[in-house]
Amino acid sequence: MSSTPKHRRIAIGSDHAGFELKEWLKAKLIEAGYECQDFGTDSPQSCDYPDFSFAVAQAVVSGQCDTGILVCGTGIGTSIAANKVRGARCALCWNEYTARMARSHNDANILALGARVIGAELAWEIVKVWLETPFSGEERHCRRLQKISQMEGEGISPQEAKTTC
């Protein structure tokens, strides 16, 4: 990883199923020079992923943290919950390619991982690619993100957001 991380302040959180992977990733991130703000959970005892997903998403959207990482059993529930926070763009990634595309094309600001579907080493590779990949800034991707923001912020229908390319 680069010596000067762009996304230095990382909000990190998990439910019980993702607890061990979250703790392992947090240690790797700190070792690599990142600052991690842990939003829980603090044990493998059963808990509800929306609580941690919302907290991480709010920390990212508010600017308290630069980016976020969420871990649950599959990554599905936590990504759905995080994406309910206006301004959150949480991407569930399962390999390096999906991580690269989430950042490059979708400017994802939160990464979701499934602890029960990928191993720790693969999770670390995904995290590294995701953190090091910049948003492309290409017009087509900006236009698509703008449509998402409009629908999210103004409650307009997808048909109303359509424009001709």
FIKOLZA-1660 file (N, C-alpha, C; in steps of 0.1 Angstrom, whole numbers, plus 5000, padded with zeros to 4 digits):
% residues 165
   i   px   py   pz ch aa at
   1 5008 4988 5000  A  M  N
   1 5000 5000 5000  A  M CA
   1 5009 5012 5000  A  M  C
   2 5004 5023 4995  A  S  N
   2 5012 5035 4994  A  S CA
   2 5015 5041 5008  A  S  C
   3 5025 5049 5008  A  S  N
   3 5030 5054 5021  A  S CA
   3 5021 5065 5026  A  S  C
   4 5013 5072 5017  A  T  N
   4 5004 5083 5022  A  T CA
   4 4990 5079 5017  A  T  C
   5 4983 5072 5025  A  P  N
   5 4969 5069 5021  A  P CA
   5 4960 5081 5019  A  P  C
   6 4953 5080 5008  A  K  N
   6 4944 5091 5005  A  K CA
   6 4932 5092 5014  A  K  C
   7 4926 5080 5016  A  H  N
   7 4914 5079 5025  A  H CA
   7 4920 5075 5039  A  H  C
   8 4925 5085 5046  A  R  N
   8 4932 5082 5059  A  R CA
   8 4923 5078 5070  A  R  C
   9 4912 5084 5072  A  R  N
   9 4903 5081 5083  A  R CA
   9 4892 5072 5079  A  R  C
  10 4892 5060 5084  A  I  N
  10 4883 5049 5080  A  I CA
  10 4873 5046 5092  A  I  C
  11 4860 5047 5089  A  A  N
  11 4850 5042 5098  A  A CA
  11 4848 5027 5095  A  A  C
  12 4849 5019 5106  A  I  N
  12 4848 5005 5104  A  I CA
  12 4837 4999 5114  A  I  C
  13 4830 4989 5109  A  G  N
  13 4820 4983 5118  A  G CA
  13 4815 4970 5113  A  G  C
  14 4809 4962 5122  A  S  N
  14 4805 4949 5118  A  S CA
  14 4794 4944 5128  A  S  C
  15 4787 4934 5124  A  D  N
  15 4779 4927 5133  A  D CA
  15 4787 4915 5139  A  D  C
  16 4780 4906 5146  A  H  N
  16 4787 4895 5153  A  H CA
  16 4794 4886 5142  A  H  C
  17 4787 4884 5131  A  A  N
  17 4793 4875 5121  A  A CA
  17 4806 4880 5114  A  A  C
  18 4807 4893 5114  A  G  N
  18 4818 4900 5108  A  G CA
  18 4829 4904 5118  A  G  C
  19 4826 4902 5131  A  F  N
  19 4835 4907 5142  A  F CA
  19 4849 4903 5140  A  F  C
  20 4852 4891 5139  A  E  N
  20 4866 4886 5138  A  E CA
  20 4873 4892 5126  A  E  C
  21 4867 4892 5114  A  L  N
  21 4873 4898 5102  A  L CA
  21 4875 4913 5104  A  L  C
  22 4865 4920 5110  A  K  N
  22 4867 4934 5112  A  K CA
  22 4879 4937 5121  A  K  C
  23 4880 4930 5131  A  E  N
  23 4892 4932 5140  A  E CA
  23 4905 4929 5133  A  E  C
  24 4906 4919 5125  A  W  N
  24 4918 4916 5117  A  W CA
  24 4921 4927 5107  A  W  C
  25 4911 4931 5100  A  L  N
  25 4913 4942 5090  A  L CA
  25 4917 4955 5097  A  L  C
  26 4911 4958 5108  A  K  N
  26 4914 4970 5115  A  K CA
  26 4929 4970 5119  A  K  C
  27 4934 4959 5124  A  A  N
  27 4948 4958 5127  A  A CA
  27 4957 4960 5115  A  A  C
  28 4953 4954 5104  A  K  N
  28 4961 4955 5091  A  K CA
  28 4960 4970 5086  A  K  C
  29 4949 4976 5087  A  L  N
  29 4948 4990 5083  A  L CA
  29 4956 5000 5092  A  L  C
  30 4956 4998 5105  A  I  N
  30 4964 5006 5114  A  I CA
  30 4979 5004 5111  A  I  C
  31 4983 4991 5109  A  E  N
  31 4997 4988 5105  A  E CA
  31 5001 4995 5092  A  E  C
  32 4991 4997 5083  A  A  N
  32 4994 5003 5070  A  A CA
  32 4993 5018 5071  A  A  C
  33 4990 5024 5082  A  G  N
  33 4991 5038 5084  A  G CA
  33 4977 5045 5084  A  G  C
  34 4967 5038 5084  A  Y  N
  34 4953 5043 5084  A  Y CA
  34 4948 5046 5099  A  Y  C
  35 4939 5055 5100  A  E  N
  35 4933 5057 5113  A  E CA
  35 4919 5051 5112  A  E  C
  36 4916 5043 5122  A  C  N
  36 4903 5035 5122  A  C CA
  36 4894 5040 5133  A  C  C
  37 4882 5044 5130  A  Q  N
  37 4873 5046 5141  A  Q CA
  37 4863 5035 5141  A  Q  C
  38 4863 5027 5151  A  D  N
  38 4855 5015 5152  A  D CA
  38 4841 5018 5158  A  D  C
  39 4831 5015 5150  A  F  N
  39 4817 5017 5154  A  F CA
  39 4810 5005 5159  A  F  C
  40 4818 4994 5162  A  G  N
  40 4813 4982 5168  A  G CA
  40 4810 4972 5157  A  G  C
  41 4806 4961 5162  A  T  N
  41 4804 4956 5175  A  T CA
  41 4817 4952 5182  A  T  C
  42 4817 4950 5195  A  D  N
  42 4829 4947 5202  A  D CA
  42 4830 4933 5207  A  D  C
  43 4822 4924 5201  A  S  N
  43 4822 4910 5205  A  S CA
  43 4815 4901 5195  A  S  C
  44 4817 4888 5195  A  P  N
  44 4810 4880 5186  A  P CA
  44 4796 4876 5191  A  P  C
  45 4791 4883 5201  A  Q  N
  45 4777 4881 5206  A  Q CA
  45 4767 4886 5196  A  Q  C
  46 4756 4879 5194  A  S  N
  46 4746 4883 5184  A  S CA
  46 4741 4897 5186  A  S  C
  47 4740 4904 5174  A  C  N
  47 4736 4918 5174  A  C CA
  47 4730 4921 5161  A  C  C
  48 4725 4933 5159  A  D  N
  48 4718 4937 5147  A  D CA
  48 4727 4946 5138  A  D  C
  49 4730 4941 5126  A  Y  N
  49 4739 4949 5116  A  Y CA
  49 4734 4963 5113  A  Y  C
  50 4721 4966 5112  A  P  N
  50 4717 4980 5109  A  P CA
  50 4723 4990 5118  A  P  C
  51 4724 4987 5131  A  D  N
  51 4730 4997 5141  A  D CA
  51 4743 5001 5137  A  D  C
  52 4752 4992 5133  A  F  N
  52 4766 4995 5129  A  F CA
  52 4767 5001 5115  A  F  C
  53 4758 4996 5106  A  S  N
  53 4758 5001 5092  A  S CA
  53 4754 5016 5092  A  S  C
  54 4744 5019 5099  A  F  N
  54 4739 5033 5100  A  F CA
  54 4750 5042 5106  A  F  C
  55 4756 5038 5116  A  A  N
  55 4767 5046 5123  A  A CA
  55 4779 5048 5114  A  A  C
  56 4783 5038 5107  A  V  N
  56 4794 5040 5098  A  V CA
  56 4790 5049 5086  A  V  C
  57 4779 5046 5080  A  A  N
  57 4774 5055 5069  A  A CA
  57 4773 5069 5073  A  A  C
  58 4767 5072 5085  A  Q  N
  58 4766 5086 5089  A  Q CA
  58 4779 5092 5092  A  Q  C
  59 4789 5085 5097  A  A  N
  59 4802 5090 5099  A  A CA
  59 4809 5094 5086  A  A  C
  60 4807 5086 5075  A  V  N
  60 4813 5089 5062  A  V CA
  60 4805 5101 5056  A  V  C
  61 4792 5100 5055  A  V  N
  61 4785 5111 5049  A  V CA
  61 4787 5124 5056  A  V  C
  62 4788 5125 5069  A  S  N
  62 4790 5137 5076  A  S CA
  62 4804 5143 5074  A  S  C
  63 4814 5135 5070  A  G  N
  63 4828 5139 5068  A  G CA
  63 4836 5136 5080  A  G  C
  64 4830 5130 5091  A  Q  N
  64 4838 5126 5102  A  Q CA
  64 4849 5116 5099  A  Q  C
  65 4846 5108 5089  A  C  N
  65 4856 5098 5084  A  C CA
  65 4856 5100 5068  A  C  C
  66 4867 5096 5062  A  D  N
  66 4868 5097 5048  A  D CA
  66 4861 5086 5040  A  D  C
  67 4861 5075 5046  A  T  N
  67 4855 5063 5040  A  T CA
  67 4851 5053 5050  A  T  C
  68 4844 5042 5046  A  G  N
  68 4839 5032 5056  A  G CA
  68 4841 5018 5051  A  G  C
  69 4842 5009 5060  A  I  N
  69 4842 4995 5057  A  I CA
  69 4833 4988 5067  A  I  C
  70 4824 4980 5061  A  L  N
  70 4814 4972 5069  A  L CA
  70 4816 4957 5066  A  L  C
  71 4814 4949 5077  A  V  N
  71 4815 4935 5075  A  V CA
  71 4803 4928 5083  A  V  C
  72 4796 4919 5075  A  C  N
  72 4786 4911 5082  A  C CA
  72 4788 4897 5076  A  C  C
  73 4779 4888 5078  A  G  N
  73 4781 4874 5073  A  G CA
  73 4783 4873 5058  A  G  C
  74 4774 4880 5051  A  T  N
  74 4774 4879 5036  A  T CA
  74 4778 4893 5030  A  T  C
  75 4776 4904 5038  A  G  N
  75 4778 4917 5033  A  G CA
  75 4766 4923 5027  A  G  C
  76 4756 4915 5025  A  I  N
  76 4743 4919 5018  A  I CA
  76 4735 4928 5028  A  I  C
  77 4732 4923 5040  A  G  N
  77 4724 4931 5049  A  G CA
  77 4730 4945 5052  A  G  C
  78 4743 4944 5055  A  T  N
  78 4750 4957 5059  A  T CA
  78 4750 4967 5048  A  T  C
  79 4752 4962 5035  A  S  N
  79 4752 4971 5024  A  S CA
  79 4738 4977 5022  A  S  C
  80 4728 4969 5023  A  I  N
  80 4714 4975 5022  A  I CA
  80 4712 4985 5032  A  I  C
  81 4715 4982 5045  A  A  N
  81 4713 4992 5056  A  A CA
  81 4721 5005 5054  A  A  C
  82 4733 5004 5050  A  A  N
  82 4741 5016 5048  A  A CA
  82 4736 5024 5037  A  A  C
  83 4731 5018 5027  A  N  N
  83 4726 5026 5015  A  N CA
  83 4713 5033 5018  A  N  C
  84 4707 5031 5030  A  K  N
  84 4695 5039 5034  A  K CA
  84 4699 5053 5039  A  K  C
  85 4712 5055 5042  A  V  N
  85 4716 5068 5046  A  V CA
  85 4719 5076 5034  A  V  C
  86 4712 5088 5033  A  R  N
  86 4714 5097 5022  A  R CA
  86 4728 5101 5020  A  R  C
  87 4734 5098 5008  A  G  N
  87 4747 5102 5005  A  G CA
  87 4757 5090 5006  A  G  C
  88 4752 5079 5012  A  A  N
  88 4761 5067 5013  A  A CA
  88 4760 5059 4999  A  A  C
  89 4772 5055 4995  A  R  N
  89 4772 5046 4983  A  R CA
  89 4781 5034 4987  A  R  C
  90 4774 5025 4993  A  C  N
  90 4780 5013 4998  A  C CA
  90 4780 5002 4988  A  C  C
  91 4792 4996 4985  A  A  N
  91 4793 4986 4975  A  A CA
  91 4797 4973 4982  A  A  C
  92 4790 4962 4979  A  L  N
  92 4794 4949 4983  A  L CA
  92 4804 4943 4973  A  L  C
  93 4816 4940 4977  A  C  N
  93 4826 4935 4968  A  C CA
  93 4831 4922 4973  A  C  C
  94 4834 4913 4963  A  W  N
  94 4838 4899 4966  A  W CA
  94 4851 4896 4960  A  W  C
  95 4857 4905 4952  A  N  N
  95 4870 4903 4946  A  N CA
  95 4876 4916 4942  A  N  C
  96 4888 4916 4938  A  E  N
  96 4895 4928 4935  A  E CA
  96 4889 4936 4923  A  E  C
  97 4883 4929 4913  A  Y  N
  97 4877 4936 4902  A  Y CA
  97 4865 4944 4907  A  Y  C
  98 4856 4938 4915  A  T  N
  98 4844 4945 4919  A  T CA
  98 4848 4957 4928  A  T  C
  99 4859 4955 4936  A  A  N
  99 4864 4967 4944  A  A CA
  99 4868 4978 4935  A  A  C
 100 4876 4975 4925  A  R  N
 100 4881 4985 4915  A  R CA
 100 4870 4992 4908  A  R  C
 101 4860 4985 4904  A  M  N
 101 4848 4991 4897  A  M CA
 101 4840 4999 4906  A  M  C
 102 4838 4994 4918  A  A  N
 102 4830 5002 4928  A  A CA
 102 4836 5016 4930  A  A  C
 103 4849 5017 4931  A  R  N
 103 4855 5030 4933  A  R CA
 103 4856 5038 4919  A  R  C
 104 4861 5031 4909  A  S  N
 104 4864 5038 4896  A  S CA
 104 4851 5043 4889  A  S  C
 105 4841 5034 4889  A  H  N
 105 4829 5038 4882  A  H CA
 105 4818 5044 4891  A  H  C
 106 4817 5039 4904  A  N  N
 106 4806 5043 4912  A  N CA
 106 4810 5053 4924  A  N  C
 107 4822 5056 4925  A  D  N
 107 4827 5064 4936  A  D CA
 107 4822 5060 4949  A  D  C
 108 4822 5047 4951  A  A  N
 108 4816 5041 4964  A  A CA
 108 4824 5047 4976  A  A  C
 109 4817 5051 4986  A  N  N
 109 4824 5056 4998  A  N CA
 109 4824 5047 5010  A  N  C
 110 4817 5035 5008  A  I  N
 110 4817 5025 5018  A  I CA
 110 4819 5011 5012  A  I  C
 111 4827 5003 5017  A  L  N
 111 4829 4989 5012  A  L CA
 111 4822 4980 5022  A  L  C
 112 4815 4970 5016  A  A  N
 112 4809 4960 5024  A  A CA
 112 4815 4946 5020  A  A  C
 113 4818 4938 5030  A  L  N
 113 4824 4925 5029  A  L CA
 113 4816 4915 5036  A  L  C
 114 4816 4902 5031  A  G  N
 114 4810 4891 5037  A  G CA
 114 4820 4882 5043  A  G  C
 115 4820 4881 5057  A  A  N
 115 4830 4873 5064  A  A CA
 115 4828 4858 5062  A  A  C
 116 4816 4854 5059  A  R  N
 116 4813 4840 5057  A  R CA
 116 4815 4835 5043  A  R  C
 117 4818 4844 5034  A  V  N
 117 4819 4841 5020  A  V CA
 117 4833 4843 5014  A  V  C
 118 4841 4851 5021  A  I  N
 118 4855 4853 5016  A  I CA
 118 4864 4852 5028  A  I  C
 119 4876 4848 5025  A  G  N
 119 4886 4847 5035  A  G CA
 119 4893 4860 5039  A  G  C
 120 4901 4860 5050  A  A  N
 120 4907 4872 5054  A  A CA
 120 4917 4877 5044  A  A  C
 121 4925 4869 5038  A  E  N
 121 4936 4874 5029  A  E CA
 121 4929 4880 5017  A  E  C
 122 4918 4874 5012  A  L  N
 122 4911 4880 5000  A  L CA
 122 4905 4893 5005  A  L  C
 123 4899 4893 5016  A  A  N
 123 4893 4906 5021  A  A CA
 123 4903 4917 5022  A  A  C
 124 4915 4914 5026  A  W  N
 124 4926 4924 5027  A  W CA
 124 4930 4929 5013  A  W  C
 125 4931 4920 5003  A  E  N
 125 4934 4924 4990  A  E CA
 125 4923 4933 4984  A  E  C
 126 4911 4929 4987  A  I  N
 126 4899 4938 4982  A  I CA
 126 4900 4952 4989  A  I  C
 127 4903 4952 5002  A  V  N
 127 4904 4965 5009  A  V CA
 127 4915 4974 5003  A  V  C
 128 4927 4968 5000  A  K  N
 128 4938 4975 4994  A  K CA
 128 4934 4981 4981  A  K  C
 129 4929 4973 4972  A  V  N
 129 4925 4977 4959  A  V CA
 129 4914 4988 4960  A  V  C
 130 4905 4986 4968  A  W  N
 130 4894 4996 4970  A  W CA
 130 4899 5010 4975  A  W  C
 131 4908 5009 4985  A  L  N
 131 4913 5022 4990  A  L CA
 131 4923 5029 4980  A  L  C
 132 4930 5021 4972  A  E  N
 132 4939 5027 4963  A  E CA
 132 4934 5032 4949  A  E  C
 133 4921 5027 4946  A  T  N
 133 4915 5031 4933  A  T CA
 133 4908 5044 4934  A  T  C
 134 4912 5053 4925  A  P  N
 134 4905 5066 4925  A  P CA
 134 4892 5065 4917  A  P  C
 135 4883 5074 4919  A  F  N
 135 4871 5076 4910  A  F CA
 135 4876 5081 4897  A  F  C
 136 4871 5076 4886  A  S  N
 136 4876 5079 4873  A  S CA
 136 4872 5094 4869  A  S  C
 137 4861 5098 4874  A  G  N
 137 4856 5112 4871  A  G CA
 137 4851 5113 4856  A  G  C
 138 4850 5102 4849  A  E  N
 138 4845 5102 4836  A  E CA
 138 4830 5108 4836  A  E  C
 139 4827 5115 4825  A  E  N
 139 4814 5122 4824  A  E CA
 139 4803 5112 4826  A  E  C
 140 4804 5100 4819  A  R  N
 140 4792 5091 4820  A  R CA
 140 4790 5086 4834  A  R  C
 141 4801 5084 4842  A  H  N
 141 4799 5080 4856  A  H CA
 141 4794 5091 4865  A  H  C
 142 4799 5103 4862  A  C  N
 142 4794 5115 4870  A  C CA
 142 4779 5117 4867  A  C  C
 143 4775 5115 4854  A  R  N
 143 4761 5117 4851  A  R CA
 143 4752 5107 4858  A  R  C
 144 4757 5095 4859  A  R  N
 144 4749 5084 4865  A  R CA
 144 4748 5086 4881  A  R  C
 145 4759 5091 4886  A  L  N
 145 4759 5094 4901  A  L CA
 145 4750 5106 4904  A  L  C
 146 4750 5115 4895  A  Q  N
 146 4741 5127 4896  A  Q CA
 146 4726 5122 4896  A  Q  C
 147 4723 5113 4887  A  K  N
 147 4709 5108 4887  A  K CA
 147 4705 5101 4900  A  K  C
 148 4715 5093 4905  A  I  N
 148 4712 5087 4918  A  I CA
 148 4710 5097 4929  A  I  C
 149 4718 5107 4929  A  S  N
 149 4717 5118 4940  A  S CA
 149 4704 5125 4938  A  S  C
 150 4700 5128 4926  A  Q  N
 150 4687 5135 4924  A  Q CA
 150 4675 5126 4928  A  Q  C
 151 4675 5113 4925  A  M  N
 151 4665 5105 4930  A  M CA
 151 4665 5103 4945  A  M  C
 152 4676 5102 4950  A  E  N
 152 4677 5101 4965  A  E CA
 152 4673 5114 4972  A  E  C
 153 4678 5125 4967  A  G  N
 153 4675 5138 4974  A  G CA
 153 4662 5144 4972  A  G  C
 154 4657 5142 4960  A  E  N
 154 4644 5148 4956  A  E CA
 154 4632 5139 4955  A  E  C
 155 4635 5126 4957  A  G  N
 155 4624 5116 4956  A  G CA
 155 4618 5115 4942  A  G  C
 156 4625 5117 4931  A  I  N
 156 4620 5116 4918  A  I CA
 156 4621 5102 4913  A  I  C
 157 4612 5099 4904  A  S  N
 157 4612 5085 4898  A  S CA
 157 4624 5083 4888  A  S  C
 158 4628 5071 4886  A  P  N
 158 4638 5068 4876  A  P CA
 158 4635 5074 4862  A  P  C
 159 4622 5073 4859  A  Q  N
 159 4618 5078 4846  A  Q CA
 159 4620 5093 4845  A  Q  C
 160 4618 5101 4856  A  E  N
 160 4620 5115 4856  A  E CA
 160 4635 5118 4855  A  E  C
 161 4643 5109 4860  A  A  N
 161 4658 5112 4860  A  A CA
 161 4664 5108 4847  A  A  C
 162 4657 5101 4838  A  K  N
 162 4663 5097 4825  A  K CA
 162 4666 5109 4816  A  K  C
 163 4678 5108 4810  A  T  N
 163 4681 5118 4800  A  T CA
 163 4687 5110 4788  A  T  C
 164 4687 5116 4777  A  T  N
 164 4693 5109 4765  A  T CA
 164 4708 5111 4765  A  T  C
 165 4715 5100 4762  A  C  N
 165 4730 5101 4762  A  C CA
 165 4734 5104 4748  A  C  C
% end
